[in-house]
Amino acid sequence: MSRADQTTTALSGGLPQRVVLGLLIRAFPPGHVDQIVDVLGRREQRHRLLPARLMVYFTLALWIFGELPYEEVLGEIVRGIPGLTYPPGAQTASAAAIGRARRRLGVEPLRLLFERAAAPAAVLNGPDPLLPGGWRTLRLGRIAADVPDTLANRAEFAVRGSETGSAGAAAGPRVYLSLLTDDLTHRVVAASVGGGTDGGRDRRLLASVSPGSLVVLDDERPLSAGLWTAVGDHGGELLWPVPEGPALPVHHRLPDGSGLSRLPAAAGAARIVRVIERGSCASRLVTSILDHRKAPADRLTAVHDRNRAHGNGFRGITAYQGGDRIVLRSKSPDLVRQELYAMLCVHHAIGELVDFTLLEARQPPVRSRQVHTHAKRPYSGALRPR
């Protein structure tokens, strides 16, 4: 189970491992973990060497101690988290036993742990300062992760020819993580895991969209009536980059240079949209916001391009492993999903620290009463200011 052939975990290199472990305990205290385990009925019925609570923290810790084999990861968290101890006289668990305990735990505790953590993030940030209309911007994107080439993973996550990037190129199984993130804080609002570039998975995510949200698609893809309708049904708006190709003739030019058009029949018959040409850029932006005063073309372009240099705004995850790709270690689809939801939980825990730090930085400096109190104490040193 060693990851010696993979890159060093930048998460543990950027922050001391003990600090990150402390962040996990702060974000997911043992009582909270126990409640989720009980709600899902995963509490062990007899005394086990590897109880459910321990395995939740173990799965989270896989993203902290990335290079270590299973046995050593377990040892790190048993030593580092209060209350997680082996039964008296018990021997250290083997990698095989840890694998079986992960399968008993399943994906649902980690999924629920993430969803409960993400719920407050869904209303964390206010209107986008770039948009006069006051929309909150969310970004919809996908990231891919390579998984071990086992029969089970290949059956679930086989890469189709259109996804290999080159004709006939052999590719191992790959899992896709669809993400809806807050475009300013980069906090994840919703996520879904599956094989292939499945539009249905993205549509399910858009159930998290609330009125007054602008959903920015992170990648160029064919216009889809399903996604367009899913956002509109929840009171949201769309900003969609499209490559050159589909005919979008402008029927009325607006003062900001954008123009009104209609979606092709295949993407939603008779739907009026606004098209923003990108000059030398090959792609155009198509939006459902028709009022150029509330969202001028240059502002929408700036919103779309804001996080392009960093991928989909979820740039922290691939950096955790010190490279451009996420590489998982789980050999079955259920554990692949478990590992990815654990990754999202770790991202949330670090995001909480970042949010707290930024909030403190925004506070205006104030004079502490304690400072004045110290100033009034009788002088006891050798140097007195003149």
C-alpha positions in Angstrom: 0.0 0.0 0.0 3.0 2.3 -0.1 3.0 5.4 -2.2 6.8 5.6 -2.6 6.4 5.9 -6.3 4.2 8.9 -6.1 4.9 12.6 -5.4 5.4 14.0 -1.9 2.2 15.4 -0.4 2.5 19.1 -0.6 -0.2 19.5 2.0 2.1 18.0 4.6 5.1 19.9 3.2 3.3 23.2 3.3 1.9 22.8 6.8 3.3 20.6 9.5 1.5 17.3 9.6 0.5 17.9 13.3 -1.0 21.2 12.4 -3.2 19.7 9.6 -4.2 16.9 12.0 -5.2 19.5 14.5 -7.3 21.3 11.8 -9.2 18.0 11.1 -10.0 17.6 14.8 -11.2 21.2 15.0 -13.4 20.9 11.8 -14.6 17.4 12.6 -14.5 16.8 16.4 -14.9 13.2 17.6 -18.5 13.8 18.9 -19.6 15.0 15.4 -18.0 12.0 13.8 -19.7 9.6 16.3 -23.0 11.2 15.5 -22.6 10.6 11.8 -21.5 7.0 12.3 -24.6 6.4 14.5 -27.0 8.1 12.1 -25.8 5.8 9.3 -25.8 2.7 11.5 -22.1 2.1 11.1 -21.3 1.8 14.8 -19.5 -1.6 15.4 -21.6 -4.1 17.2 -18.6 -5.6 19.0 -15.3 -4.3 20.3 -13.0 -4.0 17.3 -9.4 -3.1 16.9 -10.4 -0.7 14.1 -13.7 1.0 15.1 -15.7 3.3 12.8 -14.5 6.6 14.3 -10.9 5.6 14.0 -11.4 4.6 10.3 -13.1 8.0 9.5 -10.0 9.8 10.8 -7.7 7.3 9.0 -9.4 8.0 5.7 -9.0 11.7 6.2 -5.3 11.2 7.2 -4.5 9.5 3.9 -4.4 13.1 2.5 -2.0 14.3 5.2 0.5 11.4 5.3 0.5 10.8 1.6 3.7 8.8 1.2 3.2 6.5 4.2 1.8 2.9 4.0 -1.5 2.1 5.7 0.1 0.8 8.9 2.2 4.0 9.4 -0.7 6.3 8.7 -2.7 4.5 11.3 0.1 4.9 13.8 0.4 8.6 13.2 -3.3 9.3 13.9 -3.4 7.0 17.0 -0.5 8.9 18.4 -1.8 12.3 17.3 -5.6 12.3 18.1 -6.7 12.1 21.7 -9.0 9.2 22.5 -7.9 7.1 19.5 -6.1 4.2 21.0 -5.7 0.5 20.5 -7.3 -1.9 23.0 -4.9 -2.9 25.8 -2.7 -5.8 24.6 -3.8 -5.5 21.0 -1.2 -5.7 18.2 -0.9 -3.1 15.4 -3.4 -3.7 12.6 -2.1 -5.0 9.3 -2.7 -3.3 5.9 -5.2 -6.1 5.0 -7.2 -5.5 8.2 -7.2 -1.7 7.6 -8.5 -2.3 4.1 -11.4 -4.5 5.4 -12.2 -1.9 8.0 -12.4 0.8 5.3 -14.9 -1.4 3.4 -17.0 -1.9 6.5 -17.1 1.9 6.9 -18.1 2.5 3.3 -18.5 5.8 1.5 -21.6 7.3 3.2 -20.0 8.5 6.5 -17.4 10.5 4.5 -20.0 11.8 2.1 -22.3 12.9 4.9 -19.3 14.5 6.8 -18.5 16.5 3.7 -22.2 17.5 3.0 -22.7 18.7 6.5 -19.5 20.7 6.3 -20.4 22.2 2.9 -23.9 23.3 3.9 -22.7 26.5 5.6 -20.4 27.2 2.7 -23.4 27.4 0.4 -24.3 30.8 2.0 -20.8 31.9 3.1 -20.1 34.7 0.7 -22.0 37.7 -0.5 -22.5 39.4 -3.9 -19.6 39.4 -6.4 -18.0 42.9 -6.3 -17.5 42.8 -10.1 -21.2 42.6 -10.9 -23.5 45.6 -10.3 -26.5 43.2 -10.4 -25.4 41.7 -7.0 -25.1 38.0 -8.1 -23.1 35.5 -6.1 -20.8 33.6 -8.4 -20.4 29.9 -8.4 -18.1 27.9 -10.6 -19.0 24.5 -12.1 -16.1 22.4 -13.1 -14.6 18.9 -13.2 -11.3 17.4 -12.1 -10.0 13.9 -12.9 -8.2 11.5 -10.8 -6.3 8.3 -11.8 -7.2 5.2 -9.9 -5.5 1.8 -9.6 -6.1 -0.4 -12.6 -8.1 -3.1 -11.0 -11.0 -5.0 -12.6 -13.5 -3.4 -10.3 -12.2 0.1 -11.0 -12.0 -0.5 -14.7 -15.6 -1.7 -14.9 -16.8 1.4 -13.0 -14.4 4.1 -14.2 -13.2 2.9 -17.7 -12.0 5.8 -19.8 -13.8 6.1 -23.1 -12.0 6.8 -26.3 -13.2 10.4 -26.4 -11.6 11.1 -23.0 -8.1 9.7 -23.7 -6.8 12.8 -25.4 -5.3 10.9 -28.3 -6.8 8.4 -30.6 -6.1 4.8 -29.6 -4.1 5.8 -26.6 -4.3 3.2 -23.8 -5.5 4.7 -20.5 -6.2 3.3 -17.1 -9.4 3.9 -15.2 -10.2 7.5 -14.3 -12.8 9.0 -11.9 -14.3 12.4 -12.3 -15.2 14.8 -9.5 -17.8 17.4 -10.5 -17.5 20.5 -8.2 -19.6 23.5 -7.5 -17.4 26.1 -5.8 -17.8 29.6 -4.5 -15.8 31.7 -7.0 -14.5 34.1 -4.4 -13.7 31.8 -1.4 -13.1 28.6 -3.4 -15.1 26.7 -0.8 -16.9 23.7 -2.2 -20.7 24.0 -2.2 -21.5 20.6 -3.7 -19.7 17.7 -5.3 -20.4 14.5 -7.1 -18.2 11.5 -8.0 -18.5 9.2 -11.0 -17.0 7.8 -14.2 -16.8 9.7 -17.4 -17.8 13.3 -18.2 -21.4 12.7 -17.2 -23.7 15.7 -17.8 -26.4 14.2 -15.5 -23.9 14.4 -12.6 -23.5 18.1 -13.2 -27.3 18.6 -13.4 -27.7 17.0 -10.0 -25.2 19.4 -8.5 -27.1 22.4 -9.8 -29.9 21.6 -7.3 -27.7 23.4 -4.9 -28.0 26.7 -6.8 -30.1 29.4 -5.1 -31.9 32.4 -6.6 -29.5 35.2 -7.2 -26.6 32.9 -8.2 -24.5 33.2 -11.4 -23.1 29.8 -12.4 -19.8 30.1 -14.4 -18.9 27.0 -16.4 -15.2 26.4 -16.0 -14.6 24.5 -19.3 -15.8 24.8 -22.9 -18.4 22.3 -23.7 -21.4 22.0 -26.1 -24.4 24.1 -25.0 -26.8 21.9 -23.1 -30.5 22.5 -22.7 -30.5 20.3 -19.6 -27.9 22.3 -17.7 -29.4 25.6 -18.9 -32.8 24.6 -17.7 -31.5 23.2 -14.4 -29.9 26.5 -13.5 -32.9 28.6 -14.6 -35.4 26.4 -12.7 -33.5 27.3 -9.5 -33.6 31.0 -10.1 -30.0 31.2 -11.2 -28.1 32.6 -14.2 -25.4 31.1 -16.5 -22.2 32.2 -18.0 -21.0 29.6 -20.5 -17.8 29.7 -22.6 -18.4 28.1 -26.0 -15.9 27.3 -28.7 -16.3 28.5 -32.3 -18.8 26.3 -34.0 -22.5 26.7 -33.1 -24.2 29.5 -35.0 -25.2 32.3 -32.7 -26.2 35.2 -34.9 -26.6 38.5 -33.1 -30.1 39.9 -33.7 -29.7 43.1 -31.6 -26.4 44.8 -30.6 -26.2 46.2 -27.0 -24.3 49.3 -25.9 -21.6 47.3 -24.2 -20.7 45.4 -27.4 -22.6 42.2 -26.5 -25.5 41.1 -28.5 -28.8 39.2 -28.2 -29.2 35.9 -29.9 -31.0 32.6 -29.7 -29.7 29.2 -28.6 -29.6 26.5 -31.3 -32.6 24.3 -31.2 -30.6 21.4 -29.8 -29.6 23.5 -26.8 -33.0 24.9 -26.1 -35.4 26.1 -28.7 -36.5 29.8 -28.7 -34.3 30.7 -25.7 -32.9 34.2 -25.9 -29.3 34.6 -24.7 -26.7 37.2 -24.7 -23.4 36.6 -26.6 -20.1 38.3 -25.7 -17.4 38.1 -28.3 -13.8 37.6 -27.0 -11.8 39.4 -29.7 -8.7 37.4 -30.4 -9.9 34.6 -28.1 -11.4 31.7 -30.0 -14.2 31.2 -27.5 -17.3 33.3 -26.8 -19.3 33.7 -23.6 -23.0 33.0 -23.6 -25.1 34.2 -20.7 -28.7 34.2 -19.6 -28.3 37.7 -18.1 -29.8 39.9 -20.8 -29.6 43.3 -19.0 -26.1 44.7 -19.9 -26.4 47.3 -17.2 -26.5 44.7 -14.4 -23.7 42.7 -15.9 -21.6 44.6 -18.5 -19.6 42.5 -21.0 -16.2 43.5 -19.6 -17.3 42.6 -16.1 -18.6 39.2 -17.1 -15.4 38.5 -19.0 -13.4 39.4 -15.9 -15.5 37.1 -13.8 -15.0 34.2 -16.2 -11.2 34.8 -16.4 -10.7 35.4 -12.7 -9.6 31.9 -11.8 -8.6 30.5 -15.2 -4.9 30.6 -14.3 -5.6 28.3 -11.4 -8.0 25.8 -13.0 -11.5 25.7 -11.7 -10.8 27.6 -8.4 -10.2 24.3 -6.6 -6.5 24.6 -7.1 -5.6 23.5 -3.6 -6.4 19.8 -4.2 -3.9 18.9 -6.9 -1.2 20.9 -5.0 -1.7 18.6 -2.0 0.1 15.9 -3.9 2.8 18.1 -5.3 1.8 17.7 -8.9 -0.9 18.5 -11.5 -2.9 15.3 -11.0 -4.7 13.6 -8.2 -3.6 9.9 -7.8 -5.7 7.7 -5.6 -4.7 4.4 -4.0 -8.1 2.7 -3.5 -8.7 -0.5 -5.5 -12.5 -0.6 -5.5 -15.0 2.0 -6.6 -16.7 2.4 -3.2 -13.3 3.2 -1.6 -12.4 5.5 -4.5 -15.5 7.6 -3.6 -14.7 7.3 0.1 -11.2 8.6 -0.6 -12.4 11.5 -2.7 -15.0 12.7 -0.1 -12.3 12.5 2.5 -10.2 14.8 0.3 -13.1 17.3 0.1 -13.3 17.2 3.9 -9.6 18.0 4.3 -10.0 20.8 1.8 -12.9 22.1 3.9 -10.9 22.0 7.1 -8.0 24.0 5.6 -10.5 26.4 4.0 -11.9 27.1 7.5 -8.5 28.2 8.6 -8.0 30.4 5.6 -11.4 32.0 6.1 -10.7 32.7 9.7 -7.3 34.2 8.8 -8.7 36.4 6.1 -11.5 37.5 8.4 -9.0 38.5 11.1 -6.9 40.4 8.5 -10.0 42.4 7.5 -10.7 43.6 11.0 -9.6 47.2 11.6 -6.8 47.6 14.2 -8.0 48.4 17.7 -6.2 49.5 20.8 -6.3 46.7 23.3 -7.4 47.6 26.8 -4.7 45.3 28.0 -2.1 47.5 26.4 -3.3 50.5 28.4 -3.4 48.5 31.5 0.3 47.6 31.0 1.1 51.2 30.4 -0.3 52.2 33.8 1.8 49.7 35.8 4.6 51.1 37.9 7.9 51.1 36.0 10.1 48.2 37.0 12.8 48.3 34.3 16.1 50.1 33.9 15.1 52.1 30.8 12.5 54.9 31.1 11.4 56.7 28.0 12.3 60.4 28.1 
